[in-house]
């Protein structure tokens, strides 16, 4: 009986050992699978495309200098920004009047089929002028028209250009939009929605607290997320805009 019991115990020990070895083997296989999945994820890590290679044959795109140009824009964009609460110094006009003026100027801009950059420079000139010069409400429309004229033709208007110290060459959101849309490899739908969003920001006085590059990046990010149905900010977008997804939320 003891021998039988011992034999049974031996068989039980063998079965338990085999079961233990089987569990170890399964665990080892699972670990190997997880390692392979991690390695595959590393292999599939998003690469940053070279967004300027397609323009290398076009001398007007100055591919060799484009990174330096946009680095300069980023360093100097603050020079074209204004204090986001400058309207506190205006005694006869307010944010709502500014919004009405710019909304009207957008209609004028489209009616006369002016260049896209003209609209953004017009708004920038208006804000910079109003931040330095008090204006009565009956002159506000004149300020808007003069700003658009200056943006269109760079013609001299003594009071305004003297107040701005002839500084008309500032990076507006439009400058960054073109570069960032290229980095996003956007299609026509994303481009149209991005420009629609950035034009909405022109009307809003509260948007003055954001830098032009920040507004441009946020508009493109919002357009991409809206049309695709999920949030996505590629490595190329992050690298060329220098804004992370967290900074745009």
C-alpha positions in Angstrom: 0.0 0.0 0.0 2.8 2.3 0.9 4.5 1.5 -2.5 1.2 2.3 -4.3 0.8 5.5 -2.3 4.4 6.4 -3.1 3.9 5.6 -6.8 0.7 7.7 -6.8 2.6 10.6 -5.1 5.4 10.3 -7.6 3.0 10.4 -10.5 1.3 13.4 -8.8 4.7 15.2 -8.4 5.5 14.5 -12.1 2.1 15.9 -13.2 2.6 19.0 -11.0 6.1 19.5 -12.3 4.9 19.1 -15.9 2.1 21.5 -15.2 4.5 24.0 -13.7 6.9 23.7 -16.7 4.0 24.2 -19.0 3.0 27.4 -17.2 6.6 28.6 -17.4 6.7 27.9 -21.1 3.4 29.7 -21.7 4.6 32.7 -19.7 7.9 32.7 -21.7 5.9 32.7 -24.9 3.7 35.5 -23.7 6.8 37.6 -22.7 8.3 36.9 -26.1 5.1 38.0 -27.9 5.0 41.2 -25.8 8.7 41.9 -26.6 8.0 41.4 -30.3 5.0 43.8 -30.1 7.1 46.4 -28.4 9.8 46.0 -31.1 7.2 46.3 -33.8 5.9 49.5 -32.2 9.4 50.9 -32.2 9.8 50.0 -35.9 6.5 51.6 -36.7 7.4 54.8 -34.9 6.3 57.8 -36.9 9.0 59.4 -39.1 9.2 63.1 -39.7 8.9 63.7 -43.5 11.0 66.2 -45.3 8.3 68.7 -46.3 10.4 70.9 -48.5 11.9 68.3 -50.8 9.1 68.7 -53.4 10.0 72.4 -53.7 13.7 72.0 -54.2 13.4 72.8 -57.9 11.4 76.0 -57.3 13.8 78.9 -56.6 11.0 81.1 -55.2 10.5 78.7 -52.2 14.2 79.3 -51.1 14.4 75.9 -49.6 17.9 76.4 -48.5 16.9 79.3 -46.3 13.3 78.4 -45.3 14.3 77.1 -41.8 16.3 80.3 -41.1 13.4 82.4 -42.3 10.9 80.8 -40.0 13.3 80.8 -37.1 13.5 84.6 -37.7 9.7 84.8 -37.8 9.5 83.0 -34.5 12.0 85.3 -32.9 10.4 88.5 -34.1 6.6 87.7 -34.0 6.3 89.2 -30.6 7.2 92.6 -32.1 4.0 92.6 -34.0 1.8 91.6 -31.1 -0.1 94.0 -28.9 -1.2 94.1 -25.3 -4.3 92.0 -25.1 -6.2 94.5 -23.0 -5.3 97.7 -24.9 -9.0 98.5 -25.3 -9.0 99.6 -21.7 -7.2 102.8 -22.9 -9.8 103.6 -25.5 -12.6 105.9 -24.2 -15.0 105.9 -27.1 -14.7 102.5 -28.7 -14.9 98.9 -27.4 -14.3 95.3 -28.4 -17.7 94.9 -30.0 -17.0 97.9 -32.3 -13.7 96.4 -33.3 -15.4 93.1 -34.1 -18.0 94.9 -36.3 -15.2 96.8 -38.1 -13.2 93.7 -38.8 -16.2 91.7 -39.9 -17.0 94.4 -42.4 -13.3 94.6 -43.6 -13.5 90.8 -44.2 -16.4 91.4 -46.6 -14.5 94.2 -48.3 -11.5 92.0 -48.6 -13.4 89.2 -50.4 -15.5 91.6 -52.5 -12.3 93.1 -54.0 -10.5 89.8 -54.2 -7.5 91.1 -52.3 -4.5 88.9 -51.4 -5.1 86.7 -48.3 -2.1 88.2 -46.6 -3.6 91.7 -46.9 -6.5 90.8 -44.5 -4.2 89.6 -41.8 -1.8 92.5 -42.1 -4.8 94.9 -42.0 -6.0 93.5 -38.7 -2.5 93.6 -37.3 -2.0 97.2 -38.3 -5.4 98.2 -36.8 -4.6 96.6 -33.4 -1.1 98.0 -33.2 -2.4 101.5 -34.1 -5.3 101.4 -31.6 -2.9 100.1 -28.9 -0.9 103.3 -29.3 -3.5 105.9 -30.4 -6.9 106.7 -28.9 -9.6 107.0 -31.6 -13.2 108.3 -31.5 -15.9 105.9 -32.8 -16.7 108.1 -35.9 -13.1 107.7 -37.0 -12.9 103.9 -36.4 -14.0 102.9 -39.9 -11.5 105.4 -41.4 -8.8 103.6 -39.3 -9.9 100.3 -40.8 -9.9 101.5 -44.4 -6.6 103.2 -44.0 -5.1 100.1 -42.5 -6.4 98.1 -45.5 -5.0 100.6 -47.9 -1.6 100.5 -46.3 -1.7 96.7 -46.2 -2.6 96.6 -49.9 -0.2 99.2 -51.3 2.1 100.2 -48.5 1.2 103.7 -49.3 2.2 106.4 -46.9 -0.3 107.7 -44.4 1.5 110.0 -42.1 -0.2 109.6 -38.7 -0.6 105.8 -38.9 2.8 104.9 -40.2 4.6 107.4 -37.9 2.7 105.9 -34.9 3.8 102.4 -36.0 7.3 103.7 -36.8 7.0 102.4 -40.3 7.2 98.8 -39.0 4.9 97.0 -41.5 6.9 93.8 -41.9 5.7 91.6 -39.1 4.8 87.9 -39.2 1.0 87.5 -39.1 -0.9 84.3 -38.6 -1.1 83.9 -42.4 2.7 83.6 -42.6 2.7 80.6 -40.2 -0.5 79.1 -41.7 1.2 78.4 -45.1 4.2 76.7 -43.5 2.3 74.8 -40.9 -0.3 73.5 -43.5 2.6 72.2 -45.5 4.0 70.4 -42.4 0.6 68.9 -41.8 0.4 67.7 -45.4 -3.1 69.0 -45.4 -5.7 68.5 -48.2 -8.0 71.3 -49.4 -10.7 70.6 -46.8 -8.2 71.0 -43.9 -6.8 74.1 -45.5 -10.2 75.8 -46.0 -11.4 74.9 -42.5 -8.1 76.1 -41.0 -8.4 79.5 -42.7 -12.0 79.8 -41.7 -11.1 79.2 -38.1 -8.1 81.6 -38.2 -10.4 84.3 -39.7 -12.8 83.8 -36.9 -10.0 84.5 -34.5 -9.4 87.9 -36.2 -12.8 89.2 -35.0 -12.3 88.1 -31.4 -10.5 90.7 -29.3 -9.6 88.0 -26.7 -7.4 86.2 -29.3 -4.8 89.0 -29.0 -3.3 87.3 -26.0 -2.0 84.5 -28.3 1.0 84.7 -30.6 0.3 84.5 -34.4 2.1 81.1 -34.6 0.1 79.7 -31.8 -3.2 80.7 -33.4 -2.1 79.2 -36.7 -1.1 75.9 -35.2 -4.3 75.7 -33.1 -6.4 76.4 -36.2 -4.8 73.6 -38.1 -4.9 71.2 -35.2 -8.6 72.0 -34.7 -9.4 71.5 -38.4 -7.5 68.2 -38.5 -9.3 66.9 -35.4 -12.7 68.0 -36.7 -12.4 66.5 -40.1 -10.7 63.2 -39.1 -12.9 62.7 -36.0 -9.9 62.1 -33.7 -7.1 64.2 -32.2 -3.8 63.9 -34.1 -0.7 66.1 -34.1 2.1 64.5 -36.2 5.8 64.7 -35.4 6.3 66.9 -38.4 3.7 69.4 -37.2 5.2 69.4 -33.7 8.7 69.9 -35.1 7.9 72.7 -37.6 5.3 74.6 -35.4 7.3 74.0 -32.2 4.1 73.5 -30.4 3.1 70.2 -28.7 -0.4 68.9 -28.7 -0.7 69.8 -25.0 0.1 73.4 -25.8 -2.7 73.6 -28.3 -5.4 72.1 -26.1 
